[in-house]
Amino acid sequence: MRNPEPITAADIKKKLTPLCGRCGAEDVRTEAFADWNPVTQTWKIQELLDGNTVCAACGRDTEIKWRLEK
């Protein structure tokens, strides 16, 4: 799996949207570890994994492409 394109300091102030590298849809999902917080009663993502990324729109494994909003 390729690493995503690097993000510059100027890009941090801009909105990024992950896209499916195959069909261009925004509905992509990736594997992660999350911990349960009993106080807030929510899951908190602790780590994204370098593994399975899937597009829910086309149903295929994909590489994320990033759209940078100005």
PDB file of N, CA, C, O and CB in Angstrom:
ATOM      1  N   MET A   1       0.847  -1.179   0.000  1.00  0.00           N
ATOM      2  CA  MET A   1       0.000   0.000   0.000  1.00  0.00           C
ATOM      3  C   MET A   1       0.890   1.239   0.000  1.00  0.00           C
ATOM      4  O   MET A   1       1.848   1.333   0.768  1.00  0.00           O
ATOM      5  CB  MET A   1      -0.963   0.000   1.224  1.00  0.00           C
ATOM      6  N   ARG A   2       0.561   2.179  -0.869  1.00  0.00           N
ATOM      7  CA  ARG A   2       1.308   3.430  -0.952  1.00  0.00           C
ATOM      8  C   ARG A   2       0.922   4.367   0.170  1.00  0.00           C
ATOM      9  O   ARG A   2      -0.214   4.353   0.646  1.00  0.00           O
ATOM     10  CB  ARG A   2       1.078   4.104  -2.296  1.00  0.00           C
ATOM     11  N   ASN A   3       1.878   5.184   0.591  1.00  0.00           N
ATOM     12  CA  ASN A   3       1.579   6.222   1.567  1.00  0.00           C
ATOM     13  C   ASN A   3       0.786   7.325   0.889  1.00  0.00           C
ATOM     14  O   ASN A   3       0.962   7.569  -0.304  1.00  0.00           O
ATOM     15  CB  ASN A   3       2.875   6.783   2.200  1.00  0.00           C
ATOM     16  N   PRO A   4      -0.102   8.009   1.647  1.00  0.00           N
ATOM     17  CA  PRO A   4      -0.853   9.118   1.051  1.00  0.00           C
ATOM     18  C   PRO A   4       0.077  10.269   0.688  1.00  0.00           C
ATOM     19  O   PRO A   4       1.194  10.367   1.196  1.00  0.00           O
ATOM     20  CB  PRO A   4      -1.947   9.607   2.014  1.00  0.00           C
ATOM     21  N   GLU A   5      -0.400  11.133  -0.196  1.00  0.00           N
ATOM     22  CA  GLU A   5       0.397  12.289  -0.586  1.00  0.00           C
ATOM     23  C   GLU A   5       0.664  13.147   0.633  1.00  0.00           C
ATOM     24  O   GLU A   5      -0.209  13.288   1.489  1.00  0.00           O
ATOM     25  CB  GLU A   5      -0.311  13.108  -1.685  1.00  0.00           C
ATOM     26  N   PRO A   6       1.890  13.740   0.734  1.00  0.00           N
ATOM     27  CA  PRO A   6       2.207  14.554   1.907  1.00  0.00           C
ATOM     28  C   PRO A   6       1.339  15.805   1.984  1.00  0.00           C
ATOM     29  O   PRO A   6       0.930  16.361   0.964  1.00  0.00           O
ATOM     30  CB  PRO A   6       3.677  14.948   1.889  1.00  0.00           C
ATOM     31  N   ILE A   7       1.067  16.233   3.213  1.00  0.00           N
ATOM     32  CA  ILE A   7       0.280  17.433   3.465  1.00  0.00           C
ATOM     33  C   ILE A   7       1.223  18.514   3.969  1.00  0.00           C
ATOM     34  O   ILE A   7       2.009  18.267   4.883  1.00  0.00           O
ATOM     35  CB  ILE A   7      -0.870  17.161   4.492  1.00  0.00           C
ATOM     36  N   THR A   8       1.159  19.704   3.389  1.00  0.00           N
ATOM     37  CA  THR A   8       2.039  20.803   3.783  1.00  0.00           C
ATOM     38  C   THR A   8       1.429  21.598   4.932  1.00  0.00           C
ATOM     39  O   THR A   8       0.254  21.430   5.255  1.00  0.00           O
ATOM     40  CB  THR A   8       2.316  21.726   2.587  1.00  0.00           C
ATOM     41  N   ALA A   9       2.237  22.471   5.550  1.00  0.00           N
ATOM     42  CA  ALA A   9       1.752  23.317   6.648  1.00  0.00           C
ATOM     43  C   ALA A   9       0.618  24.212   6.181  1.00  0.00           C
ATOM     44  O   ALA A   9      -0.323  24.445   6.938  1.00  0.00           O
ATOM     45  CB  ALA A   9       2.892  24.170   7.217  1.00  0.00           C
ATOM     46  N   ALA A  10       0.680  24.718   4.961  1.00  0.00           N
ATOM     47  CA  ALA A  10      -0.391  25.569   4.432  1.00  0.00           C
ATOM     48  C   ALA A  10      -1.687  24.781   4.248  1.00  0.00           C
ATOM     49  O   ALA A  10      -2.777  25.343   4.347  1.00  0.00           O
ATOM     50  CB  ALA A  10       0.037  26.193   3.096  1.00  0.00           C
ATOM     51  N   ASP A  11      -1.568  23.491   3.982  1.00  0.00           N
ATOM     52  CA  ASP A  11      -2.749  22.648   3.779  1.00  0.00           C
ATOM     53  C   ASP A  11      -3.537  22.417   5.068  1.00  0.00           C
ATOM     54  O   ASP A  11      -4.729  22.115   5.012  1.00  0.00           O
ATOM     55  CB  ASP A  11      -2.334  21.314   3.194  1.00  0.00           C
ATOM     56  N   ILE A  12      -2.894  22.552   6.223  1.00  0.00           N
ATOM     57  CA  ILE A  12      -3.545  22.266   7.493  1.00  0.00           C
ATOM     58  C   ILE A  12      -4.763  23.148   7.713  1.00  0.00           C
ATOM     59  O   ILE A  12      -5.721  22.723   8.358  1.00  0.00           O
ATOM     60  CB  ILE A  12      -2.567  22.445   8.635  1.00  0.00           C
ATOM     61  N   LYS A  13      -4.745  24.354   7.195  1.00  0.00           N
ATOM     62  CA  LYS A  13      -5.859  25.276   7.363  1.00  0.00           C
ATOM     63  C   LYS A  13      -6.990  25.016   6.366  1.00  0.00           C
ATOM     64  O   LYS A  13      -8.051  25.635   6.445  1.00  0.00           O
ATOM     65  CB  LYS A  13      -5.370  26.699   7.221  1.00  0.00           C
ATOM     66  N   LYS A  14      -6.756  24.105   5.438  1.00  0.00           N
ATOM     67  CA  LYS A  14      -7.745  23.804   4.415  1.00  0.00           C
ATOM     68  C   LYS A  14      -8.462  22.501   4.754  1.00  0.00           C
ATOM     69  O   LYS A  14      -7.953  21.676   5.513  1.00  0.00           O
ATOM     70  CB  LYS A  14      -7.083  23.714   3.025  1.00  0.00           C
ATOM     71  N   LYS A  15      -9.640  22.331   4.184  1.00  0.00           N
ATOM     72  CA  LYS A  15     -10.430  21.131   4.402  1.00  0.00           C
ATOM     73  C   LYS A  15      -9.986  20.032   3.438  1.00  0.00           C
ATOM     74  O   LYS A  15      -9.847  20.270   2.238  1.00  0.00           O
ATOM     75  CB  LYS A  15     -11.933  21.431   4.229  1.00  0.00           C
ATOM     76  N   LEU A  16      -9.764  18.833   3.967  1.00  0.00           N
ATOM     77  CA  LEU A  16      -9.419  17.673   3.162  1.00  0.00           C
ATOM     78  C   LEU A  16     -10.595  16.714   3.138  1.00  0.00           C
ATOM     79  O   LEU A  16     -11.290  16.546   4.140  1.00  0.00           O
ATOM     80  CB  LEU A  16      -8.154  16.977   3.706  1.00  0.00           C
ATOM     81  N   THR A  17     -10.815  16.088   1.996  1.00  0.00           N
ATOM     82  CA  THR A  17     -11.865  15.083   1.873  1.00  0.00           C
ATOM     83  C   THR A  17     -11.247  13.822   1.270  1.00  0.00           C
ATOM     84  O   THR A  17     -10.662  13.884   0.188  1.00  0.00           O
ATOM     85  CB  THR A  17     -13.059  15.608   0.995  1.00  0.00           C
ATOM     86  N   PRO A  18     -11.365  12.672   1.956  1.00  0.00           N
ATOM     87  CA  PRO A  18     -10.857  11.430   1.377  1.00  0.00           C
ATOM     88  C   PRO A  18     -11.810  10.919   0.295  1.00  0.00           C
ATOM     89  O   PRO A  18     -13.030  10.935   0.461  1.00  0.00           O
ATOM     90  CB  PRO A  18     -10.663  10.359   2.475  1.00  0.00           C
ATOM     91  N   LEU A  19     -11.226  10.467  -0.810  1.00  0.00           N
ATOM     92  CA  LEU A  19     -12.001   9.953  -1.937  1.00  0.00           C
ATOM     93  C   LEU A  19     -11.523   8.558  -2.314  1.00  0.00           C
ATOM     94  O   LEU A  19     -10.365   8.204  -2.096  1.00  0.00           O
ATOM     95  CB  LEU A  19     -11.895  10.900  -3.147  1.00  0.00           C
ATOM     96  N   CYS A  20     -12.419   7.783  -2.874  1.00  0.00           N
ATOM     97  CA  CYS A  20     -12.058   6.480  -3.423  1.00  0.00           C
ATOM     98  C   CYS A  20     -11.164   6.690  -4.636  1.00  0.00           C
ATOM     99  O   CYS A  20     -11.504   7.450  -5.542  1.00  0.00           O
ATOM    100  CB  CYS A  20     -13.325   5.657  -3.801  1.00  0.00           C
ATOM    101  N   GLY A  21     -10.026   6.017  -4.650  1.00  0.00           N
ATOM    102  CA  GLY A  21      -9.105   6.118  -5.779  1.00  0.00           C
ATOM    103  C   GLY A  21      -9.624   5.435  -7.033  1.00  0.00           C
ATOM    104  O   GLY A  21      -9.051   5.619  -8.107  1.00  0.00           O
ATOM    105  N   ARG A  22     -10.691   4.653  -6.930  1.00  0.00           N
ATOM    106  CA  ARG A  22     -11.254   3.952  -8.090  1.00  0.00           C
ATOM    107  C   ARG A  22     -12.438   4.696  -8.704  1.00  0.00           C
ATOM    108  O   ARG A  22     -12.470   4.940  -9.910  1.00  0.00           O
ATOM    109  CB  ARG A  22     -11.687   2.553  -7.688  1.00  0.00           C
ATOM    110  N   CYS A  23     -13.424   5.058  -7.852  1.00  0.00           N
ATOM    111  CA  CYS A  23     -14.650   5.662  -8.400  1.00  0.00           C
ATOM    112  C   CYS A  23     -14.835   7.130  -8.013  1.00  0.00           C
ATOM    113  O   CYS A  23     -15.709   7.803  -8.558  1.00  0.00           O
ATOM    114  CB  CYS A  23     -15.851   4.876  -7.937  1.00  0.00           C
ATOM    115  N   GLY A  24     -14.016   7.638  -7.070  1.00  0.00           N
ATOM    116  CA  GLY A  24     -14.104   9.040  -6.687  1.00  0.00           C
ATOM    117  C   GLY A  24     -15.126   9.356  -5.610  1.00  0.00           C
ATOM    118  O   GLY A  24     -15.289  10.521  -5.247  1.00  0.00           O
ATOM    119  N   ALA A  25     -15.821   8.347  -5.086  1.00  0.00           N
ATOM    120  CA  ALA A  25     -16.834   8.583  -4.054  1.00  0.00           C
ATOM    121  C   ALA A  25     -16.178   8.995  -2.739  1.00  0.00           C
ATOM    122  O   ALA A  25     -15.015   8.676  -2.488  1.00  0.00           O
ATOM    123  CB  ALA A  25     -17.698   7.323  -3.844  1.00  0.00           C
ATOM    124  N   GLU A  26     -16.941   9.714  -1.896  1.00  0.00           N
ATOM    125  CA  GLU A  26     -16.448  10.164  -0.597  1.00  0.00           C
ATOM    126  C   GLU A  26     -16.668   9.133   0.505  1.00  0.00           C
ATOM    127  O   GLU A  26     -16.171   9.318   1.616  1.00  0.00           O
ATOM    128  CB  GLU A  26     -17.119  11.461  -0.216  1.00  0.00           C
ATOM    129  N   ASP A  27     -17.389   8.066   0.238  1.00  0.00           N
ATOM    130  CA  ASP A  27     -17.777   7.095   1.261  1.00  0.00           C
ATOM    131  C   ASP A  27     -16.725   5.990   1.406  1.00  0.00           C
ATOM    132  O   ASP A  27     -16.979   4.832   1.075  1.00  0.00           O
ATOM    133  CB  ASP A  27     -19.143   6.481   0.918  1.00  0.00           C
ATOM    134  N   VAL A  28     -15.534   6.365   1.909  1.00  0.00           N
ATOM    135  CA  VAL A  28     -14.462   5.397   2.102  1.00  0.00           C
ATOM    136  C   VAL A  28     -14.316   5.076   3.584  1.00  0.00           C
ATOM    137  O   VAL A  28     -14.587   5.911   4.448  1.00  0.00           O
ATOM    138  CB  VAL A  28     -13.132   5.928   1.529  1.00  0.00           C
ATOM    139  N   ARG A  29     -13.888   3.866   3.856  1.00  0.00           N
ATOM    140  CA  ARG A  29     -13.731   3.384   5.230  1.00  0.00           C
ATOM    141  C   ARG A  29     -12.374   2.722   5.367  1.00  0.00           C
ATOM    142  O   ARG A  29     -11.890   2.066   4.444  1.00  0.00           O
ATOM    143  CB  ARG A  29     -14.868   2.394   5.616  1.00  0.00           C
ATOM    144  N   THR A  30     -11.765   2.902   6.535  1.00  0.00           N
ATOM    145  CA  THR A  30     -10.468   2.284   6.788  1.00  0.00           C
ATOM    146  C   THR A  30     -10.449   1.660   8.167  1.00  0.00           C
ATOM    147  O   THR A  30     -11.234   2.048   9.032  1.00  0.00           O
ATOM    148  CB  THR A  30      -9.337   3.310   6.650  1.00  0.00           C
ATOM    149  N   GLU A  31      -9.572   0.707   8.386  1.00  0.00           N
ATOM    150  CA  GLU A  31      -9.484   0.015   9.663  1.00  0.00           C
ATOM    151  C   GLU A  31      -8.808   0.906  10.706  1.00  0.00           C
ATOM    152  O   GLU A  31      -7.926   1.702  10.384  1.00  0.00           O
ATOM    153  CB  GLU A  31      -8.717  -1.309   9.507  1.00  0.00           C
ATOM    154  N   ALA A  32      -9.237   0.757  11.955  1.00  0.00           N
ATOM    155  CA  ALA A  32      -8.664   1.541  13.046  1.00  0.00           C
ATOM    156  C   ALA A  32      -8.857   0.814  14.371  1.00  0.00           C
ATOM    157  O   ALA A  32      -9.712  -0.063  14.498  1.00  0.00           O
ATOM    158  CB  ALA A  32      -9.302   2.947  13.104  1.00  0.00           C
ATOM    159  N   PHE A  33      -8.047   1.195  15.355  1.00  0.00           N
ATOM    160  CA  PHE A  33      -8.255   0.784  16.739  1.00  0.00           C
ATOM    161  C   PHE A  33      -8.956   1.920  17.458  1.00  0.00           C
ATOM    162  O   PHE A  33      -8.593   3.084  17.286  1.00  0.00           O
ATOM    163  CB  PHE A  33      -6.907   0.414  17.442  1.00  0.00           C
ATOM    164  N   ALA A  34      -9.956   1.595  18.263  1.00  0.00           N
ATOM    165  CA  ALA A  34     -10.675   2.606  19.031  1.00  0.00           C
ATOM    166  C   ALA A  34     -10.856   2.117  20.462  1.00  0.00           C
ATOM    167  O   ALA A  34     -11.003   0.920  20.709  1.00  0.00           O
ATOM    168  CB  ALA A  34     -12.048   2.927  18.382  1.00  0.00           C
ATOM    169  N   ASP A  35     -10.844   3.054  21.390  1.00  0.00           N
ATOM    170  CA  ASP A  35     -11.070   2.756  22.806  1.00  0.00           C
ATOM    171  C   ASP A  35     -12.417   3.318  23.234  1.00  0.00           C
ATOM    172  O   ASP A  35     -12.827   4.392  22.793  1.00  0.00           O
ATOM    173  CB  ASP A  35      -9.932   3.338  23.687  1.00  0.00           C
ATOM    174  N   TRP A  36     -13.099   2.576  24.100  1.00  0.00           N
ATOM    175  CA  TRP A  36     -14.376   3.020  24.645  1.00  0.00           C
ATOM    176  C   TRP A  36     -14.122   3.959  25.817  1.00  0.00           C
ATOM    177  O   TRP A  36     -13.336   3.634  26.707  1.00  0.00           O
ATOM    178  CB  TRP A  36     -15.243   1.811  25.086  1.00  0.00           C
ATOM    179  N   ASN A  37     -14.779   5.128  25.834  1.00  0.00           N
ATOM    180  CA  ASN A  37     -14.683   6.074  26.935  1.00  0.00           C
ATOM    181  C   ASN A  37     -15.965   5.955  27.764  1.00  0.00           C
ATOM    182  O   ASN A  37     -17.033   6.354  27.301  1.00  0.00           O
ATOM    183  CB  ASN A  37     -14.470   7.544  26.412  1.00  0.00           C
ATOM    184  N   PRO A  38     -15.875   5.415  28.979  1.00  0.00           N
ATOM    185  CA  PRO A  38     -17.073   5.213  29.780  1.00  0.00           C
ATOM    186  C   PRO A  38     -17.705   6.515  30.274  1.00  0.00           C
ATOM    187  O   PRO A  38     -18.891   6.538  30.601  1.00  0.00           O
ATOM    188  CB  PRO A  38     -16.746   4.346  30.951  1.00  0.00           C
ATOM    189  N   VAL A  39     -16.933   7.588  30.330  1.00  0.00           N
ATOM    190  CA  VAL A  39     -17.463   8.875  30.787  1.00  0.00           C
ATOM    191  C   VAL A  39     -18.325   9.518  29.708  1.00  0.00           C
ATOM    192  O   VAL A  39     -19.451   9.940  29.975  1.00  0.00           O
ATOM    193  CB  VAL A  39     -16.318   9.821  31.181  1.00  0.00           C
ATOM    194  N   THR A  40     -17.787   9.592  28.475  1.00  0.00           N
ATOM    195  CA  THR A  40     -18.533  10.228  27.383  1.00  0.00           C
ATOM    196  C   THR A  40     -19.449   9.251  26.653  1.00  0.00           C
ATOM    197  O   THR A  40     -20.302   9.654  25.862  1.00  0.00           O
ATOM    198  CB  THR A  40     -17.569  10.851  26.394  1.00  0.00           C
ATOM    199  N   GLN A  41     -19.256   7.934  26.935  1.00  0.00           N
ATOM    200  CA  GLN A  41     -20.042   6.884  26.277  1.00  0.00           C
ATOM    201  C   GLN A  41     -19.873   6.914  24.762  1.00  0.00           C
ATOM    202  O   GLN A  41     -20.837   6.753  24.014  1.00  0.00           O
ATOM    203  CB  GLN A  41     -21.518   7.030  26.634  1.00  0.00           C
ATOM    204  N   THR A  42     -18.620   7.125  24.316  1.00  0.00           N
ATOM    205  CA  THR A  42     -18.306   7.156  22.896  1.00  0.00           C
ATOM    206  C   THR A  42     -16.999   6.419  22.634  1.00  0.00           C
ATOM    207  O   THR A  42     -16.200   6.192  23.542  1.00  0.00           O
ATOM    208  CB  THR A  42     -18.218   8.607  22.389  1.00  0.00           C
ATOM    209  N   TRP A  43     -16.803   6.053  21.382  1.00  0.00           N
ATOM    210  CA  TRP A  43     -15.535   5.472  20.947  1.00  0.00           C
ATOM    211  C   TRP A  43     -14.593   6.589  20.538  1.00  0.00           C
ATOM    212  O   TRP A  43     -15.029   7.578  19.949  1.00  0.00           O
ATOM    213  CB  TRP A  43     -15.747   4.475  19.777  1.00  0.00           C
ATOM    214  N   LYS A  44     -13.315   6.450  20.838  1.00  0.00           N
ATOM    215  CA  LYS A  44     -12.292   7.409  20.417  1.00  0.00           C
ATOM    216  C   LYS A  44     -11.237   6.653  19.624  1.00  0.00           C
ATOM    217  O   LYS A  44     -10.649   5.691  20.118  1.00  0.00           O
ATOM    218  CB  LYS A  44     -11.653   8.149  21.648  1.00  0.00           C
ATOM    219  N   ILE A  45     -11.000   7.090  18.392  1.00  0.00           N
ATOM    220  CA  ILE A  45     -10.003   6.430  17.550  1.00  0.00           C
ATOM    221  C   ILE A  45      -8.617   6.685  18.132  1.00  0.00           C
ATOM    222  O   ILE A  45      -8.243   7.825  18.409  1.00  0.00           O
ATOM    223  CB  ILE A  45     -10.087   6.936  16.076  1.00  0.00           C
ATOM    224  N   GLN A  46      -7.870   5.612  18.310  1.00  0.00           N
ATOM    225  CA  GLN A  46      -6.516   5.706  18.846  1.00  0.00           C
ATOM    226  C   GLN A  46      -5.450   5.560  17.764  1.00  0.00           C
ATOM    227  O   GLN A  46      -4.380   6.162  17.851  1.00  0.00           O
ATOM    228  CB  GLN A  46      -6.308   4.650  19.909  1.00  0.00           C
ATOM    229  N   GLU A  47      -5.751   4.760  16.747  1.00  0.00           N
ATOM    230  CA  GLU A  47      -4.742   4.492  15.724  1.00  0.00           C
ATOM    231  C   GLU A  47      -5.424   4.043  14.430  1.00  0.00           C
ATOM    232  O   GLU A  47      -6.304   3.182  14.447  1.00  0.00           O
ATOM    233  CB  GLU A  47      -3.734   3.416  16.213  1.00  0.00           C
ATOM    234  N   LEU A  48      -5.009   4.633  13.316  1.00  0.00           N
ATOM    235  CA  LEU A  48      -5.442   4.155  12.000  1.00  0.00           C
ATOM    236  C   LEU A  48      -4.460   3.094  11.548  1.00  0.00           C
ATOM    237  O   LEU A  48      -3.253   3.238  11.744  1.00  0.00           O
ATOM    238  CB  LEU A  48      -5.532   5.324  10.955  1.00  0.00           C
ATOM    239  N   LEU A  49      -4.962   2.041  10.951  1.00  0.00           N
ATOM    240  CA  LEU A  49      -4.119   0.937  10.514  1.00  0.00           C
ATOM    241  C   LEU A  49      -3.760   1.091   9.044  1.00  0.00           C
ATOM    242  O   LEU A  49      -4.530   1.645   8.258  1.00  0.00           O
ATOM    243  CB  LEU A  49      -4.818  -0.404  10.755  1.00  0.00           C
ATOM    244  N   ASP A  50      -2.587   0.595   8.684  1.00  0.00           N
ATOM    245  CA  ASP A  50      -2.153   0.608   7.284  1.00  0.00           C
ATOM    246  C   ASP A  50      -2.677  -0.639   6.596  1.00  0.00           C
ATOM    247  O   ASP A  50      -1.912  -1.476   6.118  1.00  0.00           O
ATOM    248  CB  ASP A  50      -0.601   0.687   7.173  1.00  0.00           C
ATOM    249  N   GLY A  51      -3.979  -0.743   6.557  1.00  0.00           N
ATOM    250  CA  GLY A  51      -4.544  -1.970   6.015  1.00  0.00           C
ATOM    251  C   GLY A  51      -5.696  -1.716   5.088  1.00  0.00           C
ATOM    252  O   GLY A  51      -5.630  -0.880   4.186  1.00  0.00           O
ATOM    253  N   ASN A  52      -6.740  -2.445   5.325  1.00  0.00           N
ATOM    254  CA  ASN A  52      -7.895  -2.504   4.464  1.00  0.00           C
ATOM    255  C   ASN A  52      -8.638  -1.164   4.382  1.00  0.00           C
ATOM    256  O   ASN A  52      -9.172  -0.682   5.381  1.00  0.00           O
ATOM    257  CB  ASN A  52      -8.824  -3.579   4.947  1.00  0.00           C
ATOM    258  N   THR A  53      -8.667  -0.577   3.202  1.00  0.00           N
ATOM    259  CA  THR A  53      -9.475   0.613   2.931  1.00  0.00           C
ATOM    260  C   THR A  53     -10.460   0.235   1.839  1.00  0.00           C
ATOM    261  O   THR A  53     -10.074  -0.244   0.772  1.00  0.00           O
ATOM    262  CB  THR A  53      -8.584   1.853   2.506  1.00  0.00           C
ATOM    263  N   VAL A  54     -11.740   0.457   2.123  1.00  0.00           N
ATOM    264  CA  VAL A  54     -12.804   0.009   1.229  1.00  0.00           C
ATOM    265  C   VAL A  54     -13.715   1.180   0.897  1.00  0.00           C
ATOM    266  O   VAL A  54     -13.956   2.048   1.736  1.00  0.00           O
ATOM    267  CB  VAL A  54     -13.612  -1.146   1.865  1.00  0.00           C
ATOM    268  N   CYS A  55     -14.218   1.199  -0.329  1.00  0.00           N
ATOM    269  CA  CYS A  55     -15.206   2.187  -0.747  1.00  0.00           C
ATOM    270  C   CYS A  55     -16.593   1.562  -0.589  1.00  0.00           C
ATOM    271  O   CYS A  55     -16.874   0.508  -1.159  1.00  0.00           O
ATOM    272  CB  CYS A  55     -14.956   2.657  -2.227  1.00  0.00           C
ATOM    273  N   ALA A  56     -17.450   2.214   0.183  1.00  0.00           N
ATOM    274  CA  ALA A  56     -18.811   1.709   0.371  1.00  0.00           C
ATOM    275  C   ALA A  56     -19.655   1.911  -0.881  1.00  0.00           C
ATOM    276  O   ALA A  56     -20.639   1.199  -1.083  1.00  0.00           O
ATOM    277  CB  ALA A  56     -19.474   2.399   1.564  1.00  0.00           C
ATOM    278  N   ALA A  57     -19.284   2.867  -1.720  1.00  0.00           N
ATOM    279  CA  ALA A  57     -20.057   3.142  -2.934  1.00  0.00           C
ATOM    280  C   ALA A  57     -19.844   2.063  -4.000  1.00  0.00           C
ATOM    281  O   ALA A  57     -20.808   1.537  -4.556  1.00  0.00           O
ATOM    282  CB  ALA A  57     -19.678   4.514  -3.498  1.00  0.00           C
ATOM    283  N   CYS A  58     -18.572   1.735  -4.285  1.00  0.00           N
ATOM    284  CA  CYS A  58     -18.312   0.738  -5.326  1.00  0.00           C
ATOM    285  C   CYS A  58     -18.004  -0.640  -4.757  1.00  0.00           C
ATOM    286  O   CYS A  58     -17.936  -1.617  -5.503  1.00  0.00           O
ATOM    287  CB  CYS A  58     -17.162   1.189  -6.195  1.00  0.00           C
ATOM    288  N   GLY A  59     -17.815  -0.731  -3.415  1.00  0.00           N
ATOM    289  CA  GLY A  59     -17.626  -2.018  -2.771  1.00  0.00           C
ATOM    290  C   GLY A  59     -16.284  -2.672  -3.014  1.00  0.00           C
ATOM    291  O   GLY A  59     -16.149  -3.885  -2.857  1.00  0.00           O
ATOM    292  N   ARG A  60     -15.284  -1.883  -3.398  1.00  0.00           N
ATOM    293  CA  ARG A  60     -13.983  -2.458  -3.727  1.00  0.00           C
ATOM    294  C   ARG A  60     -12.898  -1.914  -2.805  1.00  0.00           C
ATOM    295  O   ARG A  60     -13.022  -0.826  -2.244  1.00  0.00           O
ATOM    296  CB  ARG A  60     -13.625  -2.171  -5.188  1.00  0.00           C
ATOM    297  N   ASP A  61     -11.815  -2.714  -2.661  1.00  0.00           N
ATOM    298  CA  ASP A  61     -10.636  -2.210  -1.975  1.00  0.00           C
ATOM    299  C   ASP A  61     -10.104  -1.031  -2.779  1.00  0.00           C
ATOM    300  O   ASP A  61     -10.183  -1.020  -4.007  1.00  0.00           O
ATOM    301  CB  ASP A  61      -9.547  -3.326  -1.804  1.00  0.00           C
ATOM    302  N   THR A  62      -9.561  -0.041  -2.077  1.00  0.00           N
ATOM    303  CA  THR A  62      -9.117   1.165  -2.772  1.00  0.00           C
ATOM    304  C   THR A  62      -7.979   1.831  -2.044  1.00  0.00           C
ATOM    305  O   THR A  62      -7.700   1.512  -0.888  1.00  0.00           O
ATOM    306  CB  THR A  62     -10.263   2.139  -2.933  1.00  0.00           C
ATOM    307  N   GLU A  63      -7.325   2.746  -2.706  1.00  0.00           N
ATOM    308  CA  GLU A  63      -6.367   3.652  -2.088  1.00  0.00           C
ATOM    309  C   GLU A  63      -7.047   5.008  -1.996  1.00  0.00           C
ATOM    310  O   GLU A  63      -7.718   5.439  -2.934  1.00  0.00           O
ATOM    311  CB  GLU A  63      -5.015   3.730  -2.902  1.00  0.00           C
ATOM    312  N   ILE A  64      -6.872   5.675  -0.867  1.00  0.00           N
ATOM    313  CA  ILE A  64      -7.499   6.976  -0.674  1.00  0.00           C
ATOM    314  C   ILE A  64      -6.765   8.032  -1.485  1.00  0.00           C
ATOM    315  O   ILE A  64      -5.537   8.107  -1.470  1.00  0.00           O
ATOM    316  CB  ILE A  64      -7.518   7.359   0.816  1.00  0.00           C
ATOM    317  N   LYS A  65      -7.526   8.832  -2.181  1.00  0.00           N
ATOM    318  CA  LYS A  65      -7.033  10.043  -2.847  1.00  0.00           C
ATOM    319  C   LYS A  65      -7.622  11.220  -2.079  1.00  0.00           C
ATOM    320  O   LYS A  65      -8.773  11.156  -1.648  1.00  0.00           O
ATOM    321  CB  LYS A  65      -7.433  10.087  -4.394  1.00  0.00           C
ATOM    322  N   TRP A  66      -6.870  12.270  -1.904  1.00  0.00           N
ATOM    323  CA  TRP A  66      -7.335  13.414  -1.111  1.00  0.00           C
ATOM    324  C   TRP A  66      -7.714  14.581  -1.980  1.00  0.00           C
ATOM    325  O   TRP A  66      -6.960  14.968  -2.873  1.00  0.00           O
ATOM    326  CB  TRP A  66      -6.276  13.843  -0.125  1.00  0.00           C
ATOM    327  N   ARG A  67      -8.893  15.157  -1.725  1.00  0.00           N
ATOM    328  CA  ARG A  67      -9.317  16.384  -2.392  1.00  0.00           C
ATOM    329  C   ARG A  67      -9.082  17.507  -1.394  1.00  0.00           C
ATOM    330  O   ARG A  67      -9.536  17.446  -0.251  1.00  0.00           O
ATOM    331  CB  ARG A  67     -10.835  16.318  -2.864  1.00  0.00           C
ATOM    332  N   LEU A  68      -8.374  18.521  -1.836  1.00  0.00           N
ATOM    333  CA  LEU A  68      -8.041  19.663  -0.998  1.00  0.00           C
ATOM    334  C   LEU A  68      -8.956  20.816  -1.336  1.00  0.00           C
ATOM    335  O   LEU A  68      -8.940  21.312  -2.462  1.00  0.00           O
ATOM    336  CB  LEU A  68      -6.569  20.070  -1.172  1.00  0.00           C
ATOM    337  N   GLU A  69      -9.756  21.251  -0.372  1.00  0.00           N
ATOM    338  CA  GLU A  69     -10.659  22.395  -0.554  1.00  0.00           C
ATOM    339  C   GLU A  69      -9.898  23.663  -0.213  1.00  0.00           C
ATOM    340  O   GLU A  69      -9.059  23.670   0.687  1.00  0.00           O
ATOM    341  CB  GLU A  69     -11.945  22.260   0.333  1.00  0.00           C
ATOM    342  N   LYS A  70     -10.188  24.715  -0.921  1.00  0.00           N
ATOM    343  CA  LYS A  70      -9.515  25.989  -0.650  1.00  0.00           C
ATOM    344  C   LYS A  70     -10.270  26.800   0.356  1.00  0.00           C
ATOM    345  O   LYS A  70      -9.848  27.903   0.703  1.00  0.00           O
ATOM    346  CB  LYS A  70      -9.345  26.789  -1.919  1.00  0.00           C
TER     347      LYS A  70
END
